[in-house]
């Protein structure tokens, strides 16, 4: 029984829905574990040939890390946290079947990274994507690696240091959104694309995904090693905890 992930099978397509809409599908440790479990299920089912990853509700694919979880981290827990992301990213990258991100609203921080690790992305004009982690006092390590592979170093520096969010038009222009459709067409377009990919020869599909992973593996290993070193240093200073608490206090004041 999964608490934070929904799954559905339609023909050869396995749809996984991040299901914490009350917090814009923000990640916590349990949600990451459930997503890994769902991806394992997709891998083990020979009848499944493609995966769609989306978020519940119409506001967000995912808001990134749940700050209520990470605000209490110390240096030791921050290192464990990187290991949790390594497990999820490795499962996404080693899947033998293509993954399509059906974007419905915001994809921020680690949710932005997960969307980029998917093979293709379908979005609508209201989508916003970016890496605002600096605003919460969290230094970026895996994010810059993923973004540099797709955007180059100049745009990566811009997004990481400013923390700004790209709108759908910019995201499509730089190649991060592969199909831009009206919001009510995102699911249908994602399903059509998933069915197209599901019809491709499965061995060639598996080997193509394998080769993309091989080409980018050294960068991932470097990013994860840097993540341990950098997050330990950041959390030891207490800055992330202070910034996250300030953000959460401001958000509570707005909602009261």
ZADO-1210 file (C-alpha; in nm, 4 decimals, padded with zeros to 6 digits):
<atoms>
<atom x="00.0000" y="00.0000" z="00.0000" code="UNK" pos="1"/>
<atom x="00.1527" y="00.3307" z="-00.1123" code="UNK" pos="2"/>
<atom x="00.0567" y="00.6535" z="00.0614" code="UNK" pos="3"/>
<atom x="00.2132" y="00.9135" z="-00.1682" code="UNK" pos="4"/>
<atom x="00.2194" y="00.7493" z="-00.5134" code="UNK" pos="5"/>
<atom x="-00.0673" y="00.6424" z="-00.7405" code="UNK" pos="6"/>
<atom x="-00.0195" y="00.3993" z="-01.0287" code="UNK" pos="7"/>
<atom x="-00.2320" y="00.2922" z="-01.3219" code="UNK" pos="8"/>
<atom x="-00.1812" y="00.0654" z="-01.6225" code="UNK" pos="9"/>
<atom x="-00.3375" y="00.1404" z="-01.9598" code="UNK" pos="10"/>
<atom x="-00.2258" y="-00.1063" z="-02.2236" code="UNK" pos="11"/>
<atom x="00.1563" y="-00.0988" z="-02.2356" code="UNK" pos="12"/>
<atom x="00.1776" y="00.2331" z="-02.0460" code="UNK" pos="13"/>
<atom x="00.2372" y="00.2591" z="-01.6713" code="UNK" pos="14"/>
<atom x="00.1393" y="00.5960" z="-01.5201" code="UNK" pos="15"/>
<atom x="00.2881" y="00.7055" z="-01.1880" code="UNK" pos="16"/>
<atom x="00.1338" y="01.0054" z="-01.0125" code="UNK" pos="17"/>
<atom x="00.3091" y="01.1919" z="-00.7326" code="UNK" pos="18"/>
<atom x="00.0244" y="01.2297" z="-00.4858" code="UNK" pos="19"/>
<atom x="00.0836" y="01.5011" z="-00.2273" code="UNK" pos="20"/>
<atom x="-00.1173" y="01.7806" z="-00.3907" code="UNK" pos="21"/>
<atom x="-00.1688" y="01.9614" z="-00.0595" code="UNK" pos="22"/>
<atom x="00.2057" y="02.0458" z="-00.0610" code="UNK" pos="23"/>
<atom x="00.2373" y="02.0692" z="-00.4410" code="UNK" pos="24"/>
<atom x="00.3729" y="01.7115" z="-00.4544" code="UNK" pos="25"/>
<atom x="00.6863" y="01.8058" z="-00.2603" code="UNK" pos="26"/>
<atom x="00.9253" y="01.5210" z="-00.1877" code="UNK" pos="27"/>
<atom x="00.9867" y="01.3486" z="00.1410" code="UNK" pos="28"/>
<atom x="01.1822" y="01.0293" z="00.2070" code="UNK" pos="29"/>
<atom x="00.8743" y="00.8054" z="00.1960" code="UNK" pos="30"/>
<atom x="00.7608" y="00.9481" z="-00.1358" code="UNK" pos="31"/>
<atom x="01.1034" y="00.8880" z="-00.2897" code="UNK" pos="32"/>
<atom x="01.1017" y="00.5271" z="-00.1686" code="UNK" pos="33"/>
<atom x="00.7531" y="00.4714" z="-00.3074" code="UNK" pos="34"/>
<atom x="00.8556" y="00.6141" z="-00.6445" code="UNK" pos="35"/>
<atom x="01.1524" y="00.3765" z="-00.6573" code="UNK" pos="36"/>
<atom x="00.9166" y="00.0889" z="-00.5728" code="UNK" pos="37"/>
<atom x="00.6756" y="00.1921" z="-00.8495" code="UNK" pos="38"/>
<atom x="00.9576" y="00.2137" z="-01.1021" code="UNK" pos="39"/>
<atom x="01.0744" y="-00.1324" z="-00.9972" code="UNK" pos="40"/>
<atom x="00.7213" y="-00.2566" z="-01.0602" code="UNK" pos="41"/>
<atom x="00.7280" y="-00.1036" z="-01.4084" code="UNK" pos="42"/>
<atom x="01.0649" y="-00.2618" z="-01.4815" code="UNK" pos="43"/>
<atom x="00.9541" y="-00.6075" z="-01.3691" code="UNK" pos="44"/>
<atom x="00.6309" y="-00.6112" z="-01.5713" code="UNK" pos="45"/>
<atom x="00.7166" y="-00.7340" z="-01.9205" code="UNK" pos="46"/>
<atom x="00.3890" y="-00.6019" z="-02.0595" code="UNK" pos="47"/>
<atom x="00.4790" y="-00.2445" z="-01.9683" code="UNK" pos="48"/>
<atom x="00.6769" y="-00.0696" z="-02.2410" code="UNK" pos="49"/>
<atom x="00.6652" y="00.2973" z="-02.1371" code="UNK" pos="50"/>
<atom x="00.6159" y="00.5070" z="-01.8222" code="UNK" pos="51"/>
<atom x="00.4442" y="00.8411" z="-01.7652" code="UNK" pos="52"/>
<atom x="00.5398" y="01.0368" z="-01.4525" code="UNK" pos="53"/>
<atom x="00.3085" y="01.3187" z="-01.3443" code="UNK" pos="54"/>
<atom x="00.1786" y="01.5033" z="-01.0394" code="UNK" pos="55"/>
<atom x="-00.1641" y="01.5102" z="-00.8763" code="UNK" pos="56"/>
<atom x="-00.3733" y="01.8238" z="-00.9133" code="UNK" pos="57"/>
<atom x="-00.3358" y="02.1051" z="-01.1636" code="UNK" pos="58"/>
<atom x="-00.0843" y="02.3259" z="-00.9810" code="UNK" pos="59"/>
<atom x="00.2397" y="02.1276" z="-00.9780" code="UNK" pos="60"/>
<atom x="00.4334" y="01.8365" z="-01.1168" code="UNK" pos="61"/>
<atom x="00.6388" y="01.8848" z="-00.8038" code="UNK" pos="62"/>
<atom x="00.7548" y="02.1724" z="-00.5824" code="UNK" pos="63"/>
<atom x="01.0837" y="02.0023" z="-00.4997" code="UNK" pos="64"/>
<atom x="01.2062" y="01.9078" z="-00.1561" code="UNK" pos="65"/>
<atom x="00.9601" y="01.9315" z="00.1340" code="UNK" pos="66"/>
<atom x="01.1359" y="02.1871" z="00.3523" code="UNK" pos="67"/>
<atom x="00.9562" y="02.0586" z="00.6613" code="UNK" pos="68"/>
<atom x="01.1741" y="01.7488" z="00.6273" code="UNK" pos="69"/>
<atom x="01.5099" y="01.9084" z="00.5525" code="UNK" pos="70"/>
<atom x="01.4909" y="02.2082" z="00.7883" code="UNK" pos="71"/>
<atom x="01.6005" y="01.9870" z="01.0800" code="UNK" pos="72"/>
<atom x="01.8882" y="01.8133" z="00.8992" code="UNK" pos="73"/>
<atom x="02.2385" y="01.8230" z="01.0389" code="UNK" pos="74"/>
<atom x="02.5563" y="01.7459" z="00.8430" code="UNK" pos="75"/>
<atom x="02.5242" y="01.3697" z="00.8956" code="UNK" pos="76"/>
<atom x="02.1612" y="01.3558" z="00.7832" code="UNK" pos="77"/>
<atom x="02.2436" y="01.5708" z="00.4800" code="UNK" pos="78"/>
<atom x="02.4931" y="01.3056" z="00.3671" code="UNK" pos="79"/>
<atom x="02.2303" y="01.0307" z="00.4037" code="UNK" pos="80"/>
<atom x="01.9911" y="01.2530" z="00.2066" code="UNK" pos="81"/>
<atom x="02.2280" y="01.2557" z="-00.0917" code="UNK" pos="82"/>
<atom x="02.2326" y="00.8762" z="-00.0799" code="UNK" pos="83"/>
<atom x="01.8527" y="00.8725" z="-00.0987" code="UNK" pos="84"/>
<atom x="01.8620" y="01.0852" z="-00.4133" code="UNK" pos="85"/>
<atom x="02.1313" y="00.8610" z="-00.5598" code="UNK" pos="86"/>
<atom x="01.8973" y="00.5606" z="-00.5261" code="UNK" pos="87"/>
<atom x="01.6134" y="00.7401" z="-00.7024" code="UNK" pos="88"/>
<atom x="01.8232" y="00.8924" z="-00.9801" code="UNK" pos="89"/>
<atom x="01.9960" y="00.5600" z="-01.0456" code="UNK" pos="90"/>
<atom x="01.6608" y="00.3798" z="-01.0711" code="UNK" pos="91"/>
<atom x="01.5324" y="00.6381" z="-01.3206" code="UNK" pos="92"/>
<atom x="01.8508" y="00.6196" z="-01.5262" code="UNK" pos="93"/>
<atom x="01.8746" y="00.2388" z="-01.5288" code="UNK" pos="94"/>
<atom x="01.5137" y="00.1731" z="-01.6276" code="UNK" pos="95"/>
<atom x="01.4981" y="-00.0175" z="-01.9550" code="UNK" pos="96"/>
<atom x="01.1791" y="00.1615" z="-02.0595" code="UNK" pos="97"/>
<atom x="01.1289" y="00.5234" z="-02.1677" code="UNK" pos="98"/>
<atom x="00.9869" y="00.7754" z="-01.9201" code="UNK" pos="99"/>
<atom x="00.7753" y="01.0766" z="-02.0152" code="UNK" pos="100"/>
<atom x="00.7196" y="01.3618" z="-01.7692" code="UNK" pos="101"/>
<atom x="00.3654" y="01.5002" z="-01.7989" code="UNK" pos="102"/>
<atom x="00.4110" y="01.8461" z="-01.6499" code="UNK" pos="103"/>
<atom x="00.1132" y="02.0118" z="-01.4863" code="UNK" pos="104"/>
<atom x="00.2240" y="02.3397" z="-01.3327" code="UNK" pos="105"/>
<atom x="00.5440" y="02.3951" z="-01.1348" code="UNK" pos="106"/>
<atom x="00.8514" y="02.1716" z="-01.1590" code="UNK" pos="107"/>
<atom x="01.1009" y="02.3155" z="-00.9128" code="UNK" pos="108"/>
<atom x="01.4291" y="02.2087" z="-00.7567" code="UNK" pos="109"/>
<atom x="01.4630" y="01.8323" z="-00.7311" code="UNK" pos="110"/>
<atom x="01.1310" y="01.7862" z="-00.9155" code="UNK" pos="111"/>
<atom x="01.2817" y="01.9890" z="-01.2012" code="UNK" pos="112"/>
<atom x="01.5807" y="01.7559" z="-01.1922" code="UNK" pos="113"/>
<atom x="01.3602" y="01.4461" z="-01.2015" code="UNK" pos="114"/>
<atom x="01.1686" y="01.5925" z="-01.4968" code="UNK" pos="115"/>
<atom x="01.4987" y="01.6438" z="-01.6806" code="UNK" pos="116"/>
<atom x="01.6033" y="01.2848" z="-01.6061" code="UNK" pos="117"/>
<atom x="01.2917" y="01.1663" z="-01.7866" code="UNK" pos="118"/>
<atom x="01.3406" y="01.1117" z="-02.1590" code="UNK" pos="119"/>
<atom x="01.0777" y="01.3553" z="-02.2864" code="UNK" pos="120"/>
<atom x="00.8611" y="01.6261" z="-02.1317" code="UNK" pos="121"/>
<atom x="00.5082" y="01.7365" z="-02.2230" code="UNK" pos="122"/>
<atom x="00.3902" y="02.0680" z="-02.0800" code="UNK" pos="123"/>
<atom x="00.1364" y="02.3479" z="-02.1108" code="UNK" pos="124"/>
<atom x="00.1652" y="02.7286" z="-02.1164" code="UNK" pos="125"/>
<atom x="00.1282" y="02.7553" z="-01.7375" code="UNK" pos="126"/>
<atom x="00.4322" y="02.5368" z="-01.6619" code="UNK" pos="127"/>
<atom x="00.7200" y="02.6961" z="-01.4712" code="UNK" pos="128"/>
<atom x="01.0530" y="02.5184" z="-01.4324" code="UNK" pos="129"/>
<atom x="01.3710" y="02.6004" z="-01.2469" code="UNK" pos="130"/>
<atom x="01.6211" y="02.5501" z="-00.9704" code="UNK" pos="131"/>
<atom x="01.5298" y="02.7876" z="-00.6829" code="UNK" pos="132"/>
<atom x="01.7197" y="02.5917" z="-00.4159" code="UNK" pos="133"/>
<atom x="01.9548" y="02.8824" z="-00.3406" code="UNK" pos="134"/>
<atom x="01.6572" y="03.0768" z="-00.2029" code="UNK" pos="135"/>
<atom x="01.6178" y="02.8105" z="00.0671" code="UNK" pos="136"/>
<atom x="01.9868" y="02.8059" z="00.1519" code="UNK" pos="137"/>
<atom x="02.0399" y="02.4705" z="-00.0212" code="UNK" pos="138"/>
<atom x="02.3445" y="02.4588" z="-00.2523" code="UNK" pos="139"/>
<atom x="02.2882" y="02.2783" z="-00.5821" code="UNK" pos="140"/>
<atom x="02.5074" y="01.9847" z="-00.6829" code="UNK" pos="141"/>
<atom x="02.3110" y="01.7297" z="-00.8860" code="UNK" pos="142"/>
<atom x="02.1016" y="02.0047" z="-01.0436" code="UNK" pos="143"/>
<atom x="02.3918" y="02.1816" z="-01.2160" code="UNK" pos="144"/>
<atom x="02.5196" y="01.8509" z="-01.3557" code="UNK" pos="145"/>
<atom x="02.1819" y="01.7633" z="-01.5088" code="UNK" pos="146"/>
<atom x="02.1226" y="02.1158" z="-01.6396" code="UNK" pos="147"/>
<atom x="02.4698" y="02.1557" z="-01.7895" code="UNK" pos="148"/>
<atom x="02.4227" y="01.8361" z="-01.9892" code="UNK" pos="149"/>
<atom x="02.1083" y="01.9838" z="-02.1459" code="UNK" pos="150"/>
<atom x="02.1531" y="02.3620" z="-02.1346" code="UNK" pos="151"/>
<atom x="02.5262" y="02.4371" z="-02.1245" code="UNK" pos="152"/>
<atom x="02.7198" y="02.6112" z="-01.8512" code="UNK" pos="153"/>
<atom x="02.6000" y="02.9697" z="-01.9119" code="UNK" pos="154"/>
<atom x="02.2274" y="02.8993" z="-01.8663" code="UNK" pos="155"/>
<atom x="02.3046" y="02.6648" z="-01.5796" code="UNK" pos="156"/>
<atom x="02.4898" y="02.9386" z="-01.3911" code="UNK" pos="157"/>
<atom x="02.2019" y="03.1792" z="-01.4561" code="UNK" pos="158"/>
<atom x="01.9370" y="02.9410" z="-01.3203" code="UNK" pos="159"/>
<atom x="02.1353" y="02.8181" z="-01.0198" code="UNK" pos="160"/>
<atom x="02.2620" y="03.1525" z="-00.8923" code="UNK" pos="161"/>
<atom x="01.9437" y="03.3551" z="-00.9495" code="UNK" pos="162"/>
<atom x="01.7009" y="03.0775" z="-00.8572" code="UNK" pos="163"/>
<atom x="01.4644" y="03.2130" z="-01.1219" code="UNK" pos="164"/>
<atom x="01.1894" y="03.0031" z="-01.2785" code="UNK" pos="165"/>
<atom x="01.1552" y="02.9684" z="-01.6550" code="UNK" pos="166"/>
<atom x="00.8123" y="02.9945" z="-01.8120" code="UNK" pos="167"/>
<atom x="00.6864" y="02.7347" z="-02.0581" code="UNK" pos="168"/>
<atom x="00.7855" y="02.9364" z="-02.3634" code="UNK" pos="169"/>
<atom x="01.1481" y="02.9637" z="-02.2535" code="UNK" pos="170"/>
<atom x="01.1543" y="02.5996" z="-02.1461" code="UNK" pos="171"/>
<atom x="01.0334" y="02.4923" z="-02.4893" code="UNK" pos="172"/>
<atom x="01.2735" y="02.7285" z="-02.6655" code="UNK" pos="173"/>
<atom x="01.5775" y="02.5818" z="-02.4875" code="UNK" pos="174"/>
<atom x="01.4589" y="02.2268" z="-02.5503" code="UNK" pos="175"/>
<atom x="01.3398" y="02.1236" z="-02.2052" code="UNK" pos="176"/>
<atom x="00.9727" y="02.0937" z="-02.3022" code="UNK" pos="177"/>
<atom x="00.9427" y="01.8660" z="-02.6052" code="UNK" pos="178"/>
<atom x="00.5677" y="01.9064" z="-02.6622" code="UNK" pos="179"/>
<atom x="00.3756" y="02.2192" z="-02.5580" code="UNK" pos="180"/>
<atom x="-00.0032" y="02.1753" z="-02.5609" code="UNK" pos="181"/>
<atom x="-00.3089" y="02.3240" z="-02.3836" code="UNK" pos="182"/>
<atom x="-00.3301" y="02.2165" z="-02.0199" code="UNK" pos="183"/>
<atom x="-00.6292" y="01.9892" z="-02.0772" code="UNK" pos="184"/>
<atom x="-00.4353" y="01.8057" z="-02.3500" code="UNK" pos="185"/>
<atom x="-00.1222" y="01.7224" z="-02.1486" code="UNK" pos="186"/>
<atom x="-00.2364" y="01.3755" z="-02.0448" code="UNK" pos="187"/>
<atom x="-00.3610" y="01.2808" z="-02.3910" code="UNK" pos="188"/>
<atom x="-00.0414" y="01.4048" z="-02.5583" code="UNK" pos="189"/>
<atom x="00.1721" y="01.2234" z="-02.3022" code="UNK" pos="190"/>
<atom x="-00.0231" y="00.9028" z="-02.3571" code="UNK" pos="191"/>
<atom x="00.0070" y="00.9307" z="-02.7362" code="UNK" pos="192"/>
<atom x="00.3811" y="00.9817" z="-02.7034" code="UNK" pos="193"/>
<atom x="00.4125" y="00.6946" z="-02.4566" code="UNK" pos="194"/>
<atom x="00.2232" y="00.4622" z="-02.6931" code="UNK" pos="195"/>
<atom x="00.4512" y="00.5680" z="-02.9780" code="UNK" pos="196"/>
<atom x="00.7607" y="00.4854" z="-02.7735" code="UNK" pos="197"/>
<atom x="00.6034" y="00.1650" z="-02.6425" code="UNK" pos="198"/>
<atom x="00.5775" y="00.0493" z="-03.0043" code="UNK" pos="199"/>
<atom x="00.9519" y="00.0765" z="-03.0631" code="UNK" pos="200"/>
<atom x="01.1746" y="-00.2342" z="-03.0545" code="UNK" pos="201"/>
<atom x="01.2344" y="-00.2944" z="-02.6811" code="UNK" pos="202"/>
<atom x="01.5958" y="-00.4125" z="-02.7035" code="UNK" pos="203"/>
<atom x="01.6989" y="-00.1075" z="-02.9032" code="UNK" pos="204"/>
<atom x="01.5088" y="00.1129" z="-02.6578" code="UNK" pos="205"/>
<atom x="01.6847" y="-00.0441" z="-02.3619" code="UNK" pos="206"/>
<atom x="02.0269" y="-00.0141" z="-02.5232" code="UNK" pos="207"/>
<atom x="01.9697" y="00.3473" z="-02.6277" code="UNK" pos="208"/>
<atom x="01.8759" y="00.4424" z="-02.2712" code="UNK" pos="209"/>
<atom x="02.1761" y="00.2446" z="-02.1467" code="UNK" pos="210"/>
<atom x="02.4084" y="00.4368" z="-02.3776" code="UNK" pos="211"/>
<atom x="02.2739" y="00.7737" z="-02.2654" code="UNK" pos="212"/>
<atom x="02.3404" y="00.6659" z="-01.9072" code="UNK" pos="213"/>
<atom x="02.6944" y="00.5538" z="-01.9906" code="UNK" pos="214"/>
<atom x="02.7692" y="00.8868" z="-02.1582" code="UNK" pos="215"/>
<atom x="02.6625" y="01.0866" z="-01.8529" code="UNK" pos="216"/>
<atom x="02.7647" y="00.8519" z="-01.5699" code="UNK" pos="217"/>
<atom x="03.1004" y="01.0190" z="-01.4876" code="UNK" pos="218"/>
<atom x="02.9212" y="01.3498" z="-01.4380" code="UNK" pos="219"/>
<atom x="02.6627" y="01.1929" z="-01.2109" code="UNK" pos="220"/>
<atom x="02.9270" y="01.0248" z="-00.9967" code="UNK" pos="221"/>
<atom x="03.1126" y="01.3548" z="-00.9617" code="UNK" pos="222"/>
<atom x="02.7905" y="01.5398" z="-00.8716" code="UNK" pos="223"/>
<atom x="02.7013" y="01.2878" z="-00.6012" code="UNK" pos="224"/>
<atom x="03.0481" y="01.2967" z="-00.4479" code="UNK" pos="225"/>
<atom x="03.0362" y="01.6758" z="-00.4512" code="UNK" pos="226"/>
<atom x="02.6876" y="01.6616" z="-00.3016" code="UNK" pos="227"/>
<atom x="02.8117" y="01.4783" z="00.0067" code="UNK" pos="228"/>
<atom x="03.0994" y="01.7203" z="00.0556" code="UNK" pos="229"/>
<atom x="02.9029" y="02.0380" z="-00.0159" code="UNK" pos="230"/>
<atom x="02.5817" y="01.9530" z="00.1694" code="UNK" pos="231"/>
<atom x="02.7778" y="01.8513" z="00.4788" code="UNK" pos="232"/>
<atom x="02.9542" y="02.1865" z="00.4752" code="UNK" pos="233"/>
<atom x="02.6340" y="02.3823" z="00.4124" code="UNK" pos="234"/>
<atom x="02.4296" y="02.2109" z="00.6830" code="UNK" pos="235"/>
<atom x="02.7153" y="02.2352" z="00.9338" code="UNK" pos="236"/>
<atom x="02.6907" y="02.6159" z="00.9091" code="UNK" pos="237"/>
<atom x="02.3192" y="02.6145" z="00.9912" code="UNK" pos="238"/>
<atom x="02.2353" y="02.8404" z="00.6960" code="UNK" pos="239"/>
<atom x="01.9909" y="02.6006" z="00.5237" code="UNK" pos="240"/>
<atom x="01.7942" y="02.5526" z="00.8475" code="UNK" pos="241"/>
<atom x="01.7716" y="02.9280" z="00.9061" code="UNK" pos="242"/>
<atom x="01.6645" y="03.0046" z="00.5491" code="UNK" pos="243"/>
<atom x="01.4079" y="02.7240" z="00.5369" code="UNK" pos="244"/>
<atom x="01.2538" y="02.8227" z="00.8692" code="UNK" pos="245"/>
<atom x="01.2298" y="03.1839" z="00.7523" code="UNK" pos="246"/>
<atom x="01.0613" y="03.0710" z="00.4301" code="UNK" pos="247"/>
<atom x="00.8143" y="02.8474" z="00.6131" code="UNK" pos="248"/>
<atom x="00.7329" y="03.1193" z="00.8665" code="UNK" pos="249"/>
<atom x="00.6605" y="03.3645" z="00.5841" code="UNK" pos="250"/>
<atom x="00.4409" y="03.1077" z="00.4087" code="UNK" pos="251"/>
<atom x="00.2447" y="03.0346" z="00.7288" code="UNK" pos="252"/>
<atom x="00.1866" y="03.4073" z="00.7795" code="UNK" pos="253"/>
<atom x="00.0478" y="03.4401" z="00.4274" code="UNK" pos="254"/>
<atom x="-00.1924" y="03.1497" z="00.4739" code="UNK" pos="255"/>
<atom x="-00.3232" y="03.2641" z="00.8141" code="UNK" pos="256"/>
</atoms>
